[in-house]
């Protein structure tokens, strides 16, 4: 019986990325001028994010960082 060997790896990669983002909802963002922000790192727990934030503030005292809960909702890919 013939098999369909052509499958779409793109959708499985997208789903894996969305799942990975849901595993790490806590993020440290660096606050930049003009209301911009950059995500520096993601963590599974708030306490991990807070610990990393303390270290970042010691290493870069002039920068502004903030811990945020950044839950990404899944987008439906058609």
PDB file with SEQRES, HELIX, SHEET and CRYST1 records, atoms N, CA, C and O in Angstrom:
SEQRES   1 A   78  UNK UNK UNK UNK UNK UNK UNK UNK UNK UNK UNK UNK UNK          
SEQRES   2 A   78  UNK UNK UNK UNK UNK UNK UNK UNK UNK UNK UNK UNK UNK          
SEQRES   3 A   78  UNK UNK UNK UNK UNK UNK UNK UNK UNK UNK UNK UNK UNK          
SEQRES   4 A   78  UNK UNK UNK UNK UNK UNK UNK UNK UNK UNK UNK UNK UNK          
SEQRES   5 A   78  UNK UNK UNK UNK UNK UNK UNK UNK UNK UNK UNK UNK UNK          
SEQRES   6 A   78  UNK UNK UNK UNK UNK UNK UNK UNK UNK UNK UNK UNK UNK          
HELIX    1 AA1 UNK A    9  UNK A   23  1                                  15    
HELIX    2 AA2 UNK A   46  UNK A   59  1                                  14    
SHEET    1 AA1 3 UNK A  36  UNK A  43  0                                        
SHEET    2 AA1 3 UNK A  26  UNK A  32 -1                                        
SHEET    3 AA1 3 UNK A  64  UNK A  69 -1                                        
CRYST1    1.000    1.000    1.000  90.00  90.00  90.00 P 1           1          
ATOM      1  N   UNK A   1       0.845  -1.167   0.000  1.00  0.00           N  
ATOM      2  CA  UNK A   1       0.000   0.000   0.000  1.00  0.00           C  
ATOM      3  C   UNK A   1       0.896   1.238   0.000  1.00  0.00           C  
ATOM      4  O   UNK A   1       1.834   1.303   0.795  1.00  0.00           O  
ATOM      5  N   UNK A   2       0.638   2.220  -0.864  1.00  0.00           N  
ATOM      6  CA  UNK A   2       1.478   3.412  -0.920  1.00  0.00           C  
ATOM      7  C   UNK A   2       1.310   4.266   0.337  1.00  0.00           C  
ATOM      8  O   UNK A   2       0.226   4.358   0.913  1.00  0.00           O  
ATOM      9  N   UNK A   3       2.400   4.876   0.734  1.00  0.00           N  
ATOM     10  CA  UNK A   3       2.375   5.727   1.919  1.00  0.00           C  
ATOM     11  C   UNK A   3       2.595   7.169   1.510  1.00  0.00           C  
ATOM     12  O   UNK A   3       3.285   7.460   0.533  1.00  0.00           O  
ATOM     13  N   UNK A   4       2.014   8.036   2.251  1.00  0.00           N  
ATOM     14  CA  UNK A   4       2.205   9.458   2.017  1.00  0.00           C  
ATOM     15  C   UNK A   4       3.390   9.908   2.853  1.00  0.00           C  
ATOM     16  O   UNK A   4       3.262  10.126   4.058  1.00  0.00           O  
ATOM     17  N   UNK A   5       4.537  10.045   2.215  1.00  0.00           N  
ATOM     18  CA  UNK A   5       5.755  10.449   2.922  1.00  0.00           C  
ATOM     19  C   UNK A   5       5.928  11.957   2.972  1.00  0.00           C  
ATOM     20  O   UNK A   5       6.855  12.462   3.605  1.00  0.00           O  
ATOM     21  N   UNK A   6       5.044  12.667   2.311  1.00  0.00           N  
ATOM     22  CA  UNK A   6       5.138  14.122   2.318  1.00  0.00           C  
ATOM     23  C   UNK A   6       4.266  14.656   3.457  1.00  0.00           C  
ATOM     24  O   UNK A   6       3.038  14.590   3.401  1.00  0.00           O  
ATOM     25  N   UNK A   7       4.907  15.170   4.460  1.00  0.00           N  
ATOM     26  CA  UNK A   7       4.169  15.765   5.561  1.00  0.00           C  
ATOM     27  C   UNK A   7       4.773  17.117   5.869  1.00  0.00           C  
ATOM     28  O   UNK A   7       5.896  17.432   5.475  1.00  0.00           O  
ATOM     29  N   UNK A   8       4.008  17.890   6.572  1.00  0.00           N  
ATOM     30  CA  UNK A   8       4.402  19.264   6.841  1.00  0.00           C  
ATOM     31  C   UNK A   8       5.117  19.342   8.185  1.00  0.00           C  
ATOM     32  O   UNK A   8       4.477  19.275   9.234  1.00  0.00           O  
ATOM     33  N   UNK A   9       6.446  19.483   8.157  1.00  0.00           N  
ATOM     34  CA  UNK A   9       7.220  19.620   9.391  1.00  0.00           C  
ATOM     35  C   UNK A   9       7.045  20.999  10.014  1.00  0.00           C  
ATOM     36  O   UNK A   9       7.280  21.179  11.209  1.00  0.00           O  
ATOM     37  N   UNK A  10       6.632  21.974   9.203  1.00  0.00           N  
ATOM     38  CA  UNK A  10       6.500  23.337   9.694  1.00  0.00           C  
ATOM     39  C   UNK A  10       5.468  23.414  10.824  1.00  0.00           C  
ATOM     40  O   UNK A  10       5.716  24.060  11.842  1.00  0.00           O  
ATOM     41  N   UNK A  11       4.318  22.764  10.655  1.00  0.00           N  
ATOM     42  CA  UNK A  11       3.286  22.864  11.686  1.00  0.00           C  
ATOM     43  C   UNK A  11       3.728  22.181  12.974  1.00  0.00           C  
ATOM     44  O   UNK A  11       3.412  22.663  14.062  1.00  0.00           O  
ATOM     45  N   UNK A  12       4.453  21.070  12.874  1.00  0.00           N  
ATOM     46  CA  UNK A  12       4.924  20.407  14.091  1.00  0.00           C  
ATOM     47  C   UNK A  12       5.989  21.247  14.788  1.00  0.00           C  
ATOM     48  O   UNK A  12       6.050  21.264  16.017  1.00  0.00           O  
ATOM     49  N   UNK A  13       6.825  21.942  14.026  1.00  0.00           N  
ATOM     50  CA  UNK A  13       7.821  22.832  14.632  1.00  0.00           C  
ATOM     51  C   UNK A  13       7.141  24.007  15.315  1.00  0.00           C  
ATOM     52  O   UNK A  13       7.561  24.427  16.393  1.00  0.00           O  
ATOM     53  N   UNK A  14       6.102  24.537  14.701  1.00  0.00           N  
ATOM     54  CA  UNK A  14       5.364  25.659  15.280  1.00  0.00           C  
ATOM     55  C   UNK A  14       4.675  25.229  16.568  1.00  0.00           C  
ATOM     56  O   UNK A  14       4.684  25.965  17.555  1.00  0.00           O  
ATOM     57  N   UNK A  15       4.078  24.039  16.561  1.00  0.00           N  
ATOM     58  CA  UNK A  15       3.418  23.543  17.756  1.00  0.00           C  
ATOM     59  C   UNK A  15       4.421  23.292  18.874  1.00  0.00           C  
ATOM     60  O   UNK A  15       4.130  23.567  20.038  1.00  0.00           O  
ATOM     61  N   UNK A  16       5.601  22.773  18.533  1.00  0.00           N  
ATOM     62  CA  UNK A  16       6.628  22.526  19.548  1.00  0.00           C  
ATOM     63  C   UNK A  16       7.096  23.836  20.160  1.00  0.00           C  
ATOM     64  O   UNK A  16       7.324  23.908  21.368  1.00  0.00           O  
ATOM     65  N   UNK A  17       7.242  24.867  19.346  1.00  0.00           N  
ATOM     66  CA  UNK A  17       7.673  26.161  19.863  1.00  0.00           C  
ATOM     67  C   UNK A  17       6.610  26.758  20.783  1.00  0.00           C  
ATOM     68  O   UNK A  17       6.936  27.307  21.836  1.00  0.00           O  
ATOM     69  N   UNK A  18       5.348  26.653  20.390  1.00  0.00           N  
ATOM     70  CA  UNK A  18       4.273  27.182  21.225  1.00  0.00           C  
ATOM     71  C   UNK A  18       4.232  26.442  22.565  1.00  0.00           C  
ATOM     72  O   UNK A  18       4.020  27.058  23.610  1.00  0.00           O  
ATOM     73  N   UNK A  19       4.434  25.134  22.532  1.00  0.00           N  
ATOM     74  CA  UNK A  19       4.446  24.352  23.759  1.00  0.00           C  
ATOM     75  C   UNK A  19       5.610  24.768  24.652  1.00  0.00           C  
ATOM     76  O   UNK A  19       5.449  24.889  25.866  1.00  0.00           O  
ATOM     77  N   UNK A  20       6.773  24.985  24.061  1.00  0.00           N  
ATOM     78  CA  UNK A  20       7.960  25.405  24.811  1.00  0.00           C  
ATOM     79  C   UNK A  20       7.722  26.760  25.473  1.00  0.00           C  
ATOM     80  O   UNK A  20       8.131  26.969  26.615  1.00  0.00           O  
ATOM     81  N   UNK A  21       7.070  27.673  24.772  1.00  0.00           N  
ATOM     82  CA  UNK A  21       6.790  28.991  25.344  1.00  0.00           C  
ATOM     83  C   UNK A  21       5.814  28.888  26.514  1.00  0.00           C  
ATOM     84  O   UNK A  21       5.916  29.651  27.474  1.00  0.00           O  
ATOM     85  N   UNK A  22       4.867  27.947  26.439  1.00  0.00           N  
ATOM     86  CA  UNK A  22       3.925  27.772  27.549  1.00  0.00           C  
ATOM     87  C   UNK A  22       4.614  27.188  28.771  1.00  0.00           C  
ATOM     88  O   UNK A  22       4.154  27.396  29.893  1.00  0.00           O  
ATOM     89  N   UNK A  23       5.711  26.461  28.574  1.00  0.00           N  
ATOM     90  CA  UNK A  23       6.439  25.894  29.705  1.00  0.00           C  
ATOM     91  C   UNK A  23       7.204  26.956  30.481  1.00  0.00           C  
ATOM     92  O   UNK A  23       7.475  26.785  31.670  1.00  0.00           O  
ATOM     93  N   UNK A  24       7.548  28.036  29.824  1.00  0.00           N  
ATOM     94  CA  UNK A  24       8.357  29.087  30.443  1.00  0.00           C  
ATOM     95  C   UNK A  24       7.618  30.427  30.385  1.00  0.00           C  
ATOM     96  O   UNK A  24       7.989  31.304  29.605  1.00  0.00           O  
ATOM     97  N   UNK A  25       6.573  30.589  31.210  1.00  0.00           N  
ATOM     98  CA  UNK A  25       5.784  31.808  31.100  1.00  0.00           C  
ATOM     99  C   UNK A  25       6.404  33.026  31.771  1.00  0.00           C  
ATOM    100  O   UNK A  25       6.024  34.151  31.449  1.00  0.00           O  
ATOM    101  N   UNK A  26       7.346  32.840  32.692  1.00  0.00           N  
ATOM    102  CA  UNK A  26       7.963  33.981  33.377  1.00  0.00           C  
ATOM    103  C   UNK A  26       9.148  34.474  32.555  1.00  0.00           C  
ATOM    104  O   UNK A  26       9.995  33.687  32.134  1.00  0.00           O  
ATOM    105  N   UNK A  27       9.197  35.775  32.335  1.00  0.00           N  
ATOM    106  CA  UNK A  27      10.260  36.346  31.513  1.00  0.00           C  
ATOM    107  C   UNK A  27      10.858  37.565  32.196  1.00  0.00           C  
ATOM    108  O   UNK A  27      10.187  38.280  32.941  1.00  0.00           O  
ATOM    109  N   UNK A  28      12.139  37.781  31.921  1.00  0.00           N  
ATOM    110  CA  UNK A  28      12.803  39.014  32.338  1.00  0.00           C  
ATOM    111  C   UNK A  28      12.913  39.879  31.096  1.00  0.00           C  
ATOM    112  O   UNK A  28      13.432  39.451  30.066  1.00  0.00           O  
ATOM    113  N   UNK A  29      12.420  41.092  31.209  1.00  0.00           N  
ATOM    114  CA  UNK A  29      12.509  42.017  30.090  1.00  0.00           C  
ATOM    115  C   UNK A  29      13.369  43.206  30.486  1.00  0.00           C  
ATOM    116  O   UNK A  29      13.364  43.654  31.632  1.00  0.00           O  
ATOM    117  N   UNK A  30      14.095  43.694  29.517  1.00  0.00           N  
ATOM    118  CA  UNK A  30      14.887  44.904  29.718  1.00  0.00           C  
ATOM    119  C   UNK A  30      14.100  46.073  29.147  1.00  0.00           C  
ATOM    120  O   UNK A  30      13.675  46.046  27.992  1.00  0.00           O  
ATOM    121  N   UNK A  31      13.911  47.093  29.962  1.00  0.00           N  
ATOM    122  CA  UNK A  31      13.149  48.262  29.553  1.00  0.00           C  
ATOM    123  C   UNK A  31      14.081  49.235  28.845  1.00  0.00           C  
ATOM    124  O   UNK A  31      15.120  49.626  29.377  1.00  0.00           O  
ATOM    125  N   UNK A  32      13.687  49.615  27.637  1.00  0.00           N  
ATOM    126  CA  UNK A  32      14.476  50.517  26.806  1.00  0.00           C  
ATOM    127  C   UNK A  32      13.742  51.843  26.645  1.00  0.00           C  
ATOM    128  O   UNK A  32      12.560  51.938  26.976  1.00  0.00           O  
ATOM    129  N   UNK A  33      14.429  52.866  26.139  1.00  0.00           N  
ATOM    130  CA  UNK A  33      13.761  54.153  25.907  1.00  0.00           C  
ATOM    131  C   UNK A  33      12.599  54.010  24.911  1.00  0.00           C  
ATOM    132  O   UNK A  33      12.528  53.035  24.164  1.00  0.00           O  
ATOM    133  N   UNK A  34      11.714  54.973  24.913  1.00  0.00           N  
ATOM    134  CA  UNK A  34      10.560  55.034  24.013  1.00  0.00           C  
ATOM    135  C   UNK A  34       9.614  53.853  24.194  1.00  0.00           C  
ATOM    136  O   UNK A  34       9.050  53.347  23.224  1.00  0.00           O  
ATOM    137  N   UNK A  35       9.443  53.418  25.434  1.00  0.00           N  
ATOM    138  CA  UNK A  35       8.488  52.360  25.780  1.00  0.00           C  
ATOM    139  C   UNK A  35       8.752  51.029  25.071  1.00  0.00           C  
ATOM    140  O   UNK A  35       7.822  50.253  24.854  1.00  0.00           O  
ATOM    141  N   UNK A  36       9.981  50.762  24.715  1.00  0.00           N  
ATOM    142  CA  UNK A  36      10.338  49.493  24.094  1.00  0.00           C  
ATOM    143  C   UNK A  36      10.847  48.544  25.159  1.00  0.00           C  
ATOM    144  O   UNK A  36      11.320  48.966  26.215  1.00  0.00           O  
ATOM    145  N   UNK A  37      10.745  47.248  24.868  1.00  0.00           N  
ATOM    146  CA  UNK A  37      11.281  46.248  25.791  1.00  0.00           C  
ATOM    147  C   UNK A  37      11.820  45.062  25.001  1.00  0.00           C  
ATOM    148  O   UNK A  37      11.373  44.765  23.893  1.00  0.00           O  
ATOM    149  N   UNK A  38      12.797  44.394  25.613  1.00  0.00           N  
ATOM    150  CA  UNK A  38      13.432  43.233  25.002  1.00  0.00           C  
ATOM    151  C   UNK A  38      13.406  42.100  26.016  1.00  0.00           C  
ATOM    152  O   UNK A  38      13.791  42.287  27.170  1.00  0.00           O  
ATOM    153  N   UNK A  39      12.951  40.920  25.587  1.00  0.00           N  
ATOM    154  CA  UNK A  39      12.958  39.766  26.473  1.00  0.00           C  
ATOM    155  C   UNK A  39      14.373  39.232  26.573  1.00  0.00           C  
ATOM    156  O   UNK A  39      14.997  38.904  25.564  1.00  0.00           O  
ATOM    157  N   UNK A  40      14.877  39.148  27.796  1.00  0.00           N  
ATOM    158  CA  UNK A  40      16.249  38.702  28.036  1.00  0.00           C  
ATOM    159  C   UNK A  40      16.302  37.197  28.247  1.00  0.00           C  
ATOM    160  O   UNK A  40      17.172  36.525  27.694  1.00  0.00           O  
ATOM    161  N   UNK A  41      15.368  36.655  29.050  1.00  0.00           N  
ATOM    162  CA  UNK A  41      15.374  35.222  29.359  1.00  0.00           C  
ATOM    163  C   UNK A  41      13.981  34.798  29.802  1.00  0.00           C  
ATOM    164  O   UNK A  41      13.164  35.620  30.215  1.00  0.00           O  
ATOM    165  N   UNK A  42      13.725  33.481  29.705  1.00  0.00           N  
ATOM    166  CA  UNK A  42      12.447  32.903  30.122  1.00  0.00           C  
ATOM    167  C   UNK A  42      12.690  31.823  31.172  1.00  0.00           C  
ATOM    168  O   UNK A  42      13.710  31.133  31.150  1.00  0.00           O  
ATOM    169  N   UNK A  43      11.723  31.687  32.102  1.00  0.00           N  
ATOM    170  CA  UNK A  43      11.868  30.744  33.205  1.00  0.00           C  
ATOM    171  C   UNK A  43      10.548  30.042  33.476  1.00  0.00           C  
ATOM    172  O   UNK A  43       9.477  30.546  33.140  1.00  0.00           O  
ATOM    173  N   UNK A  44      10.643  28.871  34.090  1.00  0.00           N  
ATOM    174  CA  UNK A  44       9.435  28.122  34.452  1.00  0.00           C  
ATOM    175  C   UNK A  44       8.791  28.653  35.717  1.00  0.00           C  
ATOM    176  O   UNK A  44       7.567  28.620  35.849  1.00  0.00           O  
ATOM    177  N   UNK A  45       9.598  29.144  36.654  1.00  0.00           N  
ATOM    178  CA  UNK A  45       9.045  29.605  37.927  1.00  0.00           C  
ATOM    179  C   UNK A  45       9.410  31.060  38.188  1.00  0.00           C  
ATOM    180  O   UNK A  45      10.410  31.569  37.682  1.00  0.00           O  
ATOM    181  N   UNK A  46       8.590  31.707  38.978  1.00  0.00           N  
ATOM    182  CA  UNK A  46       8.833  33.106  39.334  1.00  0.00           C  
ATOM    183  C   UNK A  46      10.106  33.231  40.172  1.00  0.00           C  
ATOM    184  O   UNK A  46      10.855  34.197  40.023  1.00  0.00           O  
ATOM    185  N   UNK A  47      10.352  32.261  41.048  1.00  0.00           N  
ATOM    186  CA  UNK A  47      11.535  32.347  41.902  1.00  0.00           C  
ATOM    187  C   UNK A  47      12.822  32.241  41.084  1.00  0.00           C  
ATOM    188  O   UNK A  47      13.812  32.897  41.408  1.00  0.00           O  
ATOM    189  N   UNK A  48      12.820  31.429  40.036  1.00  0.00           N  
ATOM    190  CA  UNK A  48      13.993  31.362  39.159  1.00  0.00           C  
ATOM    191  C   UNK A  48      14.224  32.705  38.470  1.00  0.00           C  
ATOM    192  O   UNK A  48      15.356  33.178  38.367  1.00  0.00           O  
ATOM    193  N   UNK A  49      13.143  33.306  38.005  1.00  0.00           N  
ATOM    194  CA  UNK A  49      13.253  34.610  37.339  1.00  0.00           C  
ATOM    195  C   UNK A  49      13.754  35.677  38.307  1.00  0.00           C  
ATOM    196  O   UNK A  49      14.594  36.499  37.941  1.00  0.00           O  
ATOM    197  N   UNK A  50      13.250  35.670  39.530  1.00  0.00           N  
ATOM    198  CA  UNK A  50      13.679  36.660  40.524  1.00  0.00           C  
ATOM    199  C   UNK A  50      15.161  36.501  40.868  1.00  0.00           C  
ATOM    200  O   UNK A  50      15.875  37.492  41.021  1.00  0.00           O  
ATOM    201  N   UNK A  51      15.616  35.269  40.988  1.00  0.00           N  
ATOM    202  CA  UNK A  51      17.028  35.029  41.275  1.00  0.00           C  
ATOM    203  C   UNK A  51      17.924  35.523  40.153  1.00  0.00           C  
ATOM    204  O   UNK A  51      18.965  36.131  40.402  1.00  0.00           O  
ATOM    205  N   UNK A  52      17.522  35.264  38.932  1.00  0.00           N  
ATOM    206  CA  UNK A  52      18.307  35.718  37.784  1.00  0.00           C  
ATOM    207  C   UNK A  52      18.264  37.246  37.684  1.00  0.00           C  
ATOM    208  O   UNK A  52      19.252  37.879  37.313  1.00  0.00           O  
ATOM    209  N   UNK A  53      17.123  37.823  38.013  1.00  0.00           N  
ATOM    210  CA  UNK A  53      16.984  39.276  37.987  1.00  0.00           C  
ATOM    211  C   UNK A  53      17.944  39.943  38.973  1.00  0.00           C  
ATOM    212  O   UNK A  53      18.552  40.963  38.648  1.00  0.00           O  
ATOM    213  N   UNK A  54      18.083  39.379  40.169  1.00  0.00           N  
ATOM    214  CA  UNK A  54      19.023  39.933  41.145  1.00  0.00           C  
ATOM    215  C   UNK A  54      20.441  39.949  40.590  1.00  0.00           C  
ATOM    216  O   UNK A  54      21.167  40.932  40.742  1.00  0.00           O  
ATOM    217  N   UNK A  55      20.824  38.862  39.952  1.00  0.00           N  
ATOM    218  CA  UNK A  55      22.181  38.776  39.391  1.00  0.00           C  
ATOM    219  C   UNK A  55      22.373  39.775  38.247  1.00  0.00           C  
ATOM    220  O   UNK A  55      23.428  40.399  38.139  1.00  0.00           O  
ATOM    221  N   UNK A  56      21.350  39.928  37.390  1.00  0.00           N  
ATOM    222  CA  UNK A  56      21.455  40.900  36.298  1.00  0.00           C  
ATOM    223  C   UNK A  56      21.611  42.318  36.835  1.00  0.00           C  
ATOM    224  O   UNK A  56      22.376  43.111  36.287  1.00  0.00           O  
ATOM    225  N   UNK A  57      20.891  42.635  37.896  1.00  0.00           N  
ATOM    226  CA  UNK A  57      20.988  43.982  38.478  1.00  0.00           C  
ATOM    227  C   UNK A  57      22.354  44.230  39.097  1.00  0.00           C  
ATOM    228  O   UNK A  57      22.820  45.369  39.139  1.00  0.00           O  
ATOM    229  N   UNK A  58      23.009  43.159  39.583  1.00  0.00           N  
ATOM    230  CA  UNK A  58      24.377  43.304  40.095  1.00  0.00           C  
ATOM    231  C   UNK A  58      25.370  43.507  38.948  1.00  0.00           C  
ATOM    232  O   UNK A  58      26.299  44.308  39.054  1.00  0.00           O  
ATOM    233  N   UNK A  59      25.166  42.779  37.864  1.00  0.00           N  
ATOM    234  CA  UNK A  59      26.098  42.859  36.737  1.00  0.00           C  
ATOM    235  C   UNK A  59      25.928  44.122  35.905  1.00  0.00           C  
ATOM    236  O   UNK A  59      26.906  44.691  35.421  1.00  0.00           O  
ATOM    237  N   UNK A  60      24.677  44.560  35.741  1.00  0.00           N  
ATOM    238  CA  UNK A  60      24.389  45.737  34.915  1.00  0.00           C  
ATOM    239  C   UNK A  60      23.510  46.691  35.736  1.00  0.00           C  
ATOM    240  O   UNK A  60      22.297  46.736  35.529  1.00  0.00           O  
ATOM    241  N   UNK A  61      24.097  47.445  36.652  1.00  0.00           N  
ATOM    242  CA  UNK A  61      23.290  48.280  37.557  1.00  0.00           C  
ATOM    243  C   UNK A  61      22.581  49.447  36.875  1.00  0.00           C  
ATOM    244  O   UNK A  61      21.587  49.947  37.402  1.00  0.00           O  
ATOM    245  N   UNK A  62      23.063  49.888  35.725  1.00  0.00           N  
ATOM    246  CA  UNK A  62      22.454  51.039  35.055  1.00  0.00           C  
ATOM    247  C   UNK A  62      21.246  50.666  34.199  1.00  0.00           C  
ATOM    248  O   UNK A  62      20.511  51.554  33.766  1.00  0.00           O  
ATOM    249  N   UNK A  63      21.026  49.398  33.948  1.00  0.00           N  
ATOM    250  CA  UNK A  63      19.908  48.949  33.108  1.00  0.00           C  
ATOM    251  C   UNK A  63      18.657  48.724  33.948  1.00  0.00           C  
ATOM    252  O   UNK A  63      18.740  48.455  35.147  1.00  0.00           O  
ATOM    253  N   UNK A  64      17.502  48.839  33.309  1.00  0.00           N  
ATOM    254  CA  UNK A  64      16.224  48.599  33.978  1.00  0.00           C  
ATOM    255  C   UNK A  64      15.660  47.259  33.503  1.00  0.00           C  
ATOM    256  O   UNK A  64      15.473  47.038  32.307  1.00  0.00           O  
ATOM    257  N   UNK A  65      15.394  46.375  34.458  1.00  0.00           N  
ATOM    258  CA  UNK A  65      14.834  45.062  34.151  1.00  0.00           C  
ATOM    259  C   UNK A  65      13.543  44.877  34.935  1.00  0.00           C  
ATOM    260  O   UNK A  65      13.331  45.520  35.964  1.00  0.00           O  
ATOM    261  N   UNK A  66      12.676  43.985  34.435  1.00  0.00           N  
ATOM    262  CA  UNK A  66      11.421  43.707  35.107  1.00  0.00           C  
ATOM    263  C   UNK A  66      11.025  42.254  34.834  1.00  0.00           C  
ATOM    264  O   UNK A  66      11.225  41.745  33.731  1.00  0.00           O  
ATOM    265  N   UNK A  67      10.462  41.594  35.849  1.00  0.00           N  
ATOM    266  CA  UNK A  67       9.932  40.239  35.685  1.00  0.00           C  
ATOM    267  C   UNK A  67       8.473  40.357  35.274  1.00  0.00           C  
ATOM    268  O   UNK A  67       7.700  41.082  35.901  1.00  0.00           O  
ATOM    269  N   UNK A  68       8.097  39.640  34.213  1.00  0.00           N  
ATOM    270  CA  UNK A  68       6.717  39.679  33.729  1.00  0.00           C  
ATOM    271  C   UNK A  68       6.205  38.259  33.505  1.00  0.00           C  
ATOM    272  O   UNK A  68       6.980  37.343  33.228  1.00  0.00           O  
ATOM    273  N   UNK A  69       4.897  38.093  33.627  1.00  0.00           N  
ATOM    274  CA  UNK A  69       4.256  36.830  33.277  1.00  0.00           C  
ATOM    275  C   UNK A  69       3.801  36.985  31.842  1.00  0.00           C  
ATOM    276  O   UNK A  69       2.865  37.732  31.556  1.00  0.00           O  
ATOM    277  N   UNK A  70       4.466  36.277  30.935  1.00  0.00           N  
ATOM    278  CA  UNK A  70       4.259  36.457  29.498  1.00  0.00           C  
ATOM    279  C   UNK A  70       3.671  35.183  28.907  1.00  0.00           C  
ATOM    280  O   UNK A  70       4.371  34.411  28.251  1.00  0.00           O  
ATOM    281  N   UNK A  71       2.387  34.971  29.143  1.00  0.00           N  
ATOM    282  CA  UNK A  71       1.718  33.770  28.644  1.00  0.00           C  
ATOM    283  C   UNK A  71       1.354  33.965  27.187  1.00  0.00           C  
ATOM    284  O   UNK A  71       0.588  34.868  26.849  1.00  0.00           O  
ATOM    285  N   UNK A  72       1.892  33.135  26.333  1.00  0.00           N  
ATOM    286  CA  UNK A  72       1.612  33.215  24.898  1.00  0.00           C  
ATOM    287  C   UNK A  72       0.462  32.277  24.559  1.00  0.00           C  
ATOM    288  O   UNK A  72       0.551  31.074  24.807  1.00  0.00           O  
ATOM    289  N   UNK A  73      -0.608  32.810  24.000  1.00  0.00           N  
ATOM    290  CA  UNK A  73      -1.703  31.947  23.580  1.00  0.00           C  
ATOM    291  C   UNK A  73      -1.356  31.326  22.237  1.00  0.00           C  
ATOM    292  O   UNK A  73      -0.702  31.951  21.403  1.00  0.00           O  
ATOM    293  N   UNK A  74      -1.801  30.087  22.035  1.00  0.00           N  
ATOM    294  CA  UNK A  74      -1.536  29.402  20.778  1.00  0.00           C  
ATOM    295  C   UNK A  74      -2.297  30.075  19.646  1.00  0.00           C  
ATOM    296  O   UNK A  74      -3.456  30.461  19.794  1.00  0.00           O  
ATOM    297  N   UNK A  75      -1.622  30.204  18.520  1.00  0.00           N  
ATOM    298  CA  UNK A  75      -2.273  30.700  17.328  1.00  0.00           C  
ATOM    299  C   UNK A  75      -2.628  29.511  16.460  1.00  0.00           C  
ATOM    300  O   UNK A  75      -1.845  28.571  16.320  1.00  0.00           O  
ATOM    301  N   UNK A  76      -3.799  29.561  15.887  1.00  0.00           N  
ATOM    302  CA  UNK A  76      -4.236  28.471  15.032  1.00  0.00           C  
ATOM    303  C   UNK A  76      -3.619  28.653  13.664  1.00  0.00           C  
ATOM    304  O   UNK A  76      -3.769  29.706  13.043  1.00  0.00           O  
ATOM    305  N   UNK A  77      -2.915  27.620  13.184  1.00  0.00           N  
ATOM    306  CA  UNK A  77      -2.290  27.663  11.868  1.00  0.00           C  
ATOM    307  C   UNK A  77      -3.157  26.871  10.918  1.00  0.00           C  
ATOM    308  O   UNK A  77      -3.407  25.685  11.138  1.00  0.00           O  
ATOM    309  N   UNK A  78      -3.611  27.512   9.874  1.00  0.00           N  
ATOM    310  CA  UNK A  78      -4.462  26.831   8.912  1.00  0.00           C  
ATOM    311  C   UNK A  78      -3.665  26.480   7.672  1.00  0.00           C  
ATOM    312  O   UNK A  78      -4.208  25.896   6.735  1.00  0.00           O  
TER     313      UNK A  78                                                      
END                                                                             
